[in-house]
Amino acid sequence: MSDKVIAILGLGLIGGSLALALQRYGPADLKIIGWDIDSHAVRRAIERQAIHQGVTDWNELRDVDFVFLCTPMLQIIPLAKQIVSFLKPGTIISDVGSVKSLLTVEMAAIVPEGIYYIGGHPMTGREQSGIEAAEENLFVNKWYILTPAKKLPAAPFALLQEVVCWTGAKMAVMKPDRHDVYAAVISHLPHVAAASLVNTLGLYGDVDEMLELSGGGFRDTTRIASSNAVMWTDICLTNKAEILQSIKSYQQVLNKLAAAVEQENRQEISLFFTAAKTRRDQLLENVDRKTGLTSDSTPISVNDLSH
C-alpha cells in the first residue's frame, strides 16, 4: 500500500495518538490530514508532526482513502452525515467509538454503496485527554477490535487491517453486540466504579483532609476517574442496556459483601477477597495468551467471520 491519504477527524487523545503512530510506523509516502472542531488542536497536531495539514473544507476529503472518525460517540454519526457525500468510491470509513452496535446500525443507513464502513475500537487510553496527551506508542500491544458488517467485501477489510497493523496493536474481530457486552464489563464499568469512589467522598464533610491522607491504593484505583467527562457521558447513553446490566451485577456483588460484613461472616468475607485475588492473579499470568479473539499474528479473513 503506497501513496495513501488518511484523514483523521477528531484530534484528541485517540485521534492524535493514531496520527502519531501512523506517522511513526506507517510507510514514508503516507499522507495524513486532520480536522478538529478546536482549531488549536489542529495547530498543535501540525506542530507535533502528527498530521501534514489541517482540513478546512470537506472538499479536501475527495482524494482520501481512509477516514477515521475519532470524536466523542454522539458526534460520530452527525460528522459522518456531513462528509459522506464528499468521499470517492472505495473510501474506507472507520471510527474509534467505544460502543459498536449503535454505530453499525446507524452508519449502514448513512454510508452510500461503494464506500465501506468498518467499526473499530482500540482498547487503550489514558486519564488525560486532548492532543497534548497523545503519544505514538499508545496502541502498541493493545487490542484493537474490528467489528465489520456482515456483507463487507474482503478487500477493504484487509486494507484496514494493514493500516491498524502499523500502530503496533493486536487485532481482534467481534460481533458489535458481543463487543458492547465485553466493553461494558471490562472498560465502562471500571470507569463508573472509579468515578463512584471519588464521588463517594462528597458524602463526607472533610474531603480535602481525606485526600491528603489518601495513599497509593486510592489514587491507583481512581486514576481513570480523571478521564474526559463528555466522552463517558456519551458512552453511558449509547451503551445504556449493557452498562445498566453491568452496574446491577456489580451491585449484587457489593450487596453480598455488605451482608457478609453486617453478619460478621468471616468465611464469606475471606472468600470474597480470595476469589478476587485468584482471578486477578490468573489474569496477569494469562495477559499475553490469546483469549478466543483473533490476533494480528494470523490474518483475519472477513469471509470466515461468524455473524
C-alpha positions as CSV (number, residue, x, y, z in Angstrom):
1,M,0.0,0.0,0.0
2,S,1.5,3.3,-1.0
3,D,0.6,6.9,-1.8
4,K,-2.4,6.6,0.5
5,V,-4.1,9.5,2.2
6,I,-5.7,9.1,5.6
7,A,-8.0,11.7,7.2
8,I,-8.3,11.7,11.0
9,L,-11.3,13.7,12.1
10,G,-11.0,14.4,15.8
11,L,-7.5,15.1,17.1
12,G,-7.9,14.3,20.8
13,L,-6.1,11.6,22.7
14,I,-7.0,8.7,20.4
15,G,-7.1,10.6,17.1
16,G,-3.9,12.4,17.9
17,S,-2.2,9.1,19.0
18,L,-3.4,7.4,15.9
19,A,-1.9,10.1,13.7
20,L,1.4,10.0,15.6
21,A,1.5,6.2,15.3
22,L,0.8,6.2,11.6
23,Q,3.4,8.9,11.0
24,R,6.0,6.9,13.1
25,Y,5.4,3.4,11.9
26,G,3.5,3.8,8.6
27,P,5.1,4.0,5.1
28,A,7.1,7.1,4.3
29,D,4.8,8.2,1.5
30,L,1.7,8.1,3.7
31,K,-0.1,11.5,3.9
32,I,-2.2,12.3,6.9
33,I,-4.6,15.2,7.1
34,G,-6.6,16.1,10.2
35,W,-9.6,18.1,11.4
36,D,-10.9,19.0,14.8
37,I,-13.7,21.4,16.0
38,D,-10.9,23.1,18.0
39,S,-8.6,24.9,15.6
40,H,-5.9,24.9,18.4
41,A,-5.9,21.1,18.3
42,V,-5.2,21.2,14.6
43,R,-2.3,23.6,15.0
44,R,-0.8,21.5,17.8
45,A,-1.2,18.4,15.7
46,I,0.8,20.0,12.9
47,E,3.4,21.3,15.3
48,R,3.8,17.8,16.8
49,Q,4.1,16.4,13.3
50,A,1.0,14.2,13.8
51,I,-0.6,15.4,10.6
52,H,0.7,17.0,7.4
53,Q,-2.0,19.6,7.1
54,G,-5.4,20.5,8.5
55,V,-8.7,20.1,6.8
56,T,-10.6,23.4,6.4
57,D,-13.2,22.2,3.8
58,W,-14.9,18.9,3.3
59,N,-13.9,19.1,-0.3
60,E,-10.4,18.2,0.8
61,L,-11.7,14.7,1.6
62,R,-12.4,13.9,-2.0
63,D,-9.0,12.1,-2.5
64,V,-8.7,10.3,0.8
65,D,-8.5,6.6,1.0
66,F,-9.3,6.2,4.7
67,V,-11.3,8.3,7.2
68,F,-11.1,7.7,10.9
69,L,-13.8,9.3,13.0
70,C,-12.3,10.0,16.4
71,T,-14.8,12.3,18.1
72,P,-16.9,11.5,21.2
73,M,-19.6,8.9,20.5
74,L,-22.6,11.2,20.0
75,Q,-20.6,13.3,17.5
76,I,-19.7,10.4,15.2
77,I,-23.0,10.0,13.3
78,P,-23.6,13.8,12.7
79,L,-20.0,14.1,11.4
80,A,-20.4,11.1,9.1
81,K,-23.5,12.6,7.6
82,Q,-21.6,15.8,6.8
83,I,-18.7,14.1,5.0
84,V,-20.0,11.0,3.1
85,S,-21.1,12.9,0.0
86,F,-17.6,14.2,-0.4
87,L,-15.9,10.8,-0.4
88,K,-14.8,8.9,-3.5
89,P,-15.9,5.3,-4.2
90,G,-13.8,2.8,-2.4
91,T,-13.1,5.0,0.6
92,I,-13.0,3.1,3.9
93,I,-14.5,4.8,6.9
94,S,-13.7,3.6,10.4
95,D,-14.1,5.0,13.9
96,V,-12.7,4.5,17.4
97,G,-16.0,4.7,19.3
98,S,-16.4,2.6,22.4
99,V,-19.9,1.3,21.5
100,K,-20.3,-0.6,18.2
101,S,-23.9,-1.9,17.9
102,L,-25.5,1.6,17.6
103,L,-22.8,2.8,15.2
104,T,-23.1,-0.3,13.0
105,V,-26.8,0.2,12.5
106,E,-26.8,4.0,12.0
107,M,-23.8,4.0,9.7
108,A,-25.4,1.4,7.5
109,A,-28.2,3.9,6.8
110,I,-25.7,6.7,6.0
111,V,-22.9,5.3,4.0
112,P,-23.7,5.0,0.3
113,E,-22.9,2.0,-1.9
114,G,-19.3,1.8,-2.8
115,I,-18.0,3.3,0.4
116,Y,-17.2,0.9,3.2
117,Y,-17.7,1.4,6.9
118,I,-15.8,-0.9,9.4
119,G,-16.3,-0.2,13.1
120,G,-13.2,-0.1,15.3
121,H,-12.3,0.3,18.9
122,P,-8.7,0.5,20.2
123,M,-8.8,-0.9,23.8
124,T,-6.4,1.7,25.2
125,G,-6.4,5.2,26.7
126,R,-5.1,7.5,29.4
127,E,-6.7,9.5,32.0
128,Q,-5.5,12.7,30.3
129,S,-7.3,13.9,27.1
130,G,-6.6,16.1,24.1
131,I,-3.8,16.4,21.6
132,E,-1.2,17.2,24.2
133,A,-1.8,13.8,25.8
134,A,-1.4,11.9,22.5
135,E,1.5,9.5,22.1
136,E,2.7,7.4,19.3
137,N,3.0,4.1,21.3
138,L,-0.5,4.2,22.8
139,F,-1.7,1.3,20.7
140,V,1.4,-0.9,20.9
141,N,0.5,-4.4,22.2
142,K,-3.1,-3.3,23.0
143,W,-6.1,-4.9,21.5
144,Y,-7.7,-3.1,18.6
145,I,-11.2,-4.5,18.0
146,L,-12.7,-4.5,14.5
147,T,-16.5,-5.0,14.0
148,P,-17.1,-5.4,10.3
149,A,-20.6,-5.6,8.8
150,K,-22.0,-8.9,7.6
151,K,-21.7,-8.3,3.9
152,L,-18.4,-6.4,3.9
153,P,-16.1,-7.5,1.0
154,A,-12.8,-9.0,1.9
155,A,-10.6,-6.4,0.1
156,P,-11.4,-3.2,2.2
157,F,-11.3,-5.3,5.4
158,A,-7.8,-6.4,4.5
159,L,-6.7,-2.9,3.7
160,L,-7.9,-1.6,7.1
161,Q,-6.1,-4.4,8.9
162,E,-2.9,-3.3,7.2
163,V,-3.3,0.2,8.5
164,V,-4.1,-0.9,12.0
165,C,-1.1,-3.2,12.0
166,W,1.1,0.0,11.6
167,T,0.1,1.1,15.0
168,G,1.6,-1.9,16.7
169,A,-1.8,-3.0,18.1
170,K,-3.0,-6.6,18.3
171,M,-6.1,-7.0,16.2
172,A,-9.3,-8.9,17.0
173,V,-12.7,-9.2,15.3
174,M,-16.0,-9.4,17.1
175,K,-19.7,-9.0,16.5
176,P,-20.8,-5.5,17.5
177,D,-23.3,-6.7,20.2
178,R,-20.7,-9.0,21.7
179,H,-18.2,-6.2,21.8
180,D,-20.6,-4.0,23.7
181,V,-21.2,-6.6,26.4
182,Y,-17.5,-7.1,26.9
183,A,-16.7,-3.4,26.8
184,A,-19.4,-2.7,29.4
185,V,-17.8,-5.1,31.9
186,I,-14.1,-4.6,31.3
187,S,-14.0,-0.9,30.3
188,H,-17.2,1.0,31.0
189,L,-18.0,-0.4,34.5
190,P,-14.4,0.3,35.8
191,H,-14.8,3.9,34.8
192,V,-18.2,4.1,36.5
193,A,-16.7,2.4,39.6
194,A,-13.7,4.8,39.8
195,A,-15.9,7.9,39.4
196,S,-18.3,6.5,42.1
197,L,-15.5,6.0,44.5
198,V,-14.4,9.6,44.0
199,N,-17.9,11.0,44.2
200,T,-18.4,9.0,47.5
201,L,-16.0,11.4,49.1
202,G,-18.7,14.1,48.6
203,L,-20.9,12.3,51.1
204,Y,-18.4,13.3,53.8
205,G,-17.6,16.8,55.1
206,D,-13.8,16.7,55.3
207,V,-13.0,15.7,51.7
208,D,-9.7,17.7,51.5
209,E,-8.3,16.1,54.6
210,M,-9.2,12.7,53.3
211,L,-7.5,13.3,50.0
212,E,-4.4,14.5,51.8
213,L,-4.3,11.2,53.7
214,S,-5.1,9.0,50.7
215,G,-2.3,6.6,49.7
216,G,-1.4,4.8,46.5
217,G,-4.3,2.4,46.6
218,F,-7.0,5.1,46.4
219,R,-5.0,7.1,43.7
220,D,-4.4,4.0,41.6
221,T,-7.9,2.7,41.9
222,T,-9.5,6.1,40.9
223,R,-6.9,7.2,38.3
224,I,-9.3,6.7,35.4
225,A,-11.9,8.9,37.0
226,S,-9.9,11.8,35.6
227,S,-11.0,10.8,32.0
228,N,-12.9,13.0,29.7
229,A,-16.5,13.6,31.1
230,V,-18.1,14.3,27.7
231,M,-16.8,11.0,26.3
232,W,-18.0,9.0,29.2
233,T,-21.4,10.6,29.2
234,D,-21.8,9.7,25.6
235,I,-20.7,6.1,26.3
236,C,-23.3,5.7,29.1
237,L,-26.1,7.0,26.8
238,T,-25.1,4.8,23.8
239,N,-24.4,1.6,25.6
240,K,-27.2,2.0,28.1
241,A,-28.5,-1.5,28.4
242,E,-25.2,-3.2,28.8
243,I,-23.8,-0.7,31.2
244,L,-27.0,-0.9,33.3
245,Q,-26.7,-4.7,33.4
246,S,-23.0,-4.5,34.5
247,I,-23.9,-2.0,37.2
248,K,-26.6,-4.3,38.5
249,S,-24.2,-7.2,38.6
250,Y,-21.7,-5.0,40.4
251,Q,-24.3,-4.0,42.9
252,Q,-25.2,-7.7,43.5
253,V,-21.5,-8.4,44.4
254,L,-21.3,-5.4,46.7
255,N,-24.6,-6.3,48.4
256,K,-23.4,-9.8,49.0
257,L,-20.3,-8.4,50.7
258,A,-22.3,-5.9,52.7
259,A,-24.4,-8.7,54.0
260,A,-21.4,-10.7,55.0
261,V,-19.9,-7.7,56.8
262,E,-23.2,-7.0,58.5
263,Q,-23.4,-10.6,59.7
264,E,-19.7,-10.7,60.6
265,N,-19.4,-13.7,58.4
266,R,-15.6,-14.1,58.3
267,Q,-15.7,-17.0,55.9
268,E,-17.8,-15.2,53.3
269,I,-15.6,-12.0,53.6
270,S,-12.5,-14.1,53.2
271,L,-13.9,-15.9,50.1
272,F,-14.8,-12.5,48.6
273,F,-11.2,-11.3,48.7
274,T,-9.6,-14.7,48.0
275,A,-11.7,-15.1,44.8
276,A,-10.8,-11.6,43.6
277,K,-7.0,-12.2,44.2
278,T,-7.1,-15.6,42.5
279,R,-8.9,-14.2,39.4
280,R,-6.7,-11.2,39.1
281,D,-3.5,-13.3,39.5
282,Q,-4.7,-15.6,36.8
283,L,-5.5,-12.6,34.6
284,L,-1.9,-11.3,35.0
285,E,-0.5,-14.7,34.2
286,N,-2.6,-15.1,31.1
287,V,-2.3,-11.5,29.9
288,D,-0.3,-12.4,26.8
289,R,-2.3,-15.5,26.0
290,K,-5.0,-15.4,23.3
291,T,-8.5,-15.3,24.7
292,G,-10.6,-16.6,21.9
293,L,-10.0,-13.5,19.8
294,T,-8.1,-13.5,16.6
295,S,-4.8,-11.6,16.9
296,D,-2.7,-10.0,14.2
297,S,-0.3,-12.9,14.2
298,T,-2.9,-14.6,11.9
299,P,-4.5,-12.6,9.2
300,I,-8.3,-12.4,9.6
301,S,-10.5,-13.2,6.7
302,V,-13.8,-11.4,6.7
303,N,-15.3,-14.4,4.9
304,D,-14.6,-16.6,7.9
305,L,-16.3,-14.4,10.4
306,S,-19.3,-15.8,12.3
307,H,-22.1,-13.2,12.4
